[in-house]
């Protein structure tokens, strides 16, 4: 069977992260949504996404296909039902198509389908940017179960203070010395060749992905994921770094999400609670206004390739687009468009030639090439987001 993940109708609600990737490649928990589906189904997947992303994330259609709404995280129940789909069958969750069978070239008309309602109570869905951190606790627990089932962890070093060791799993090549791992509130996963440096305090649920680093003296609270090849120091609470991003120094990050290739300068902090304790609003690209999150705690959303200088301060509920560069004193606006350069004193446009120069250098440090395809994607984003830039 050929499995294809599609973005669904929530793609715009997940900007700025879906400017540069399909919904399927959002990381929540330990794995990306795509990796979760591939793990449970036992097959690789392709993607139906925006036209300008299709060159990097192509779709492969075969004679028999099952299309899956990528905003839904898999469960064992759901994966089993998806595997069992046959011609002219679809799984719905309420009014939303969750998965359906399609022959090559078939025009899908759900009125002609047998509709199967998904009624299990294990639905985890990413519909808004803030779902990425608010549902990360549950997603880590689910991924941990699948990734560690029937496997044996590497031994916990003698110098590590560990609580509830049955919920601590260390992959091959990981390095840990003189740190504290407290899994009493949820599992702790330490990925292949990752490192937890001395003096770090970590509470689960927590995921440190492959080749990622927790620096000396870090304080990491529950519901946090540090994606592959990322580095984190200081204080972090209930936040997700997709991968290849750094918050390497002291400062507080809370209830926040960083895409790939982001960097926080030393002593950067974000607020995650308003002074009046009111629910937080976040910029919504679709409505071009501020959407109600319903959350009292909500910090920062930062798109791929964005960076900030030392001592930057971000207000509660800040959204930063792709390839922005923020610096200077004071609080910048709580919506910073893609390719913006500046801070509280004002913004100008970050020209693509300069942004690309930096991206090439940053990615080369991880032995990854900034390709012409990457450049075309960012050029499209630059044009698409011009309406929100002032300078």
Buried (B, 14 or more C-beta within 10 A) or exposed (E): EBBBBBBBEBBEBBBBBBBBBBBBBBBBBBBBBBBBBBBBBEEEBBBBBBEBBEEBBEBEBEEEBBBBBBBBBBBEBBBEBBBEBEEBBBBBBEEBBBBBBBBEEEEBEEEEBEEBEBEEEEBBBBBBBBBBBBBBBBBBBBBBEBBBEEEEBBEBBEEBEBBBEEBBBBBEBBEBBBBBBBBEBBBBBBBBBBBBBEBBBBBBBBBBBBBBBBBEBBBBBBBBBBBBBBBBBBBBBBBBBBBBBBBBBBBBBBBBBBBBBBBBBBBBBBBBBBEEEEEBBBBBBEEEEBBEBEBBBBBBBBBBBBBBBEBBBBBBBBBBBBBBBBBBEEBBBBBBBBBBBBBBEEBEBBEBEBBBEBBBEBBEEEEBEBEEEBBBBBEBBBEBBEEBBEE
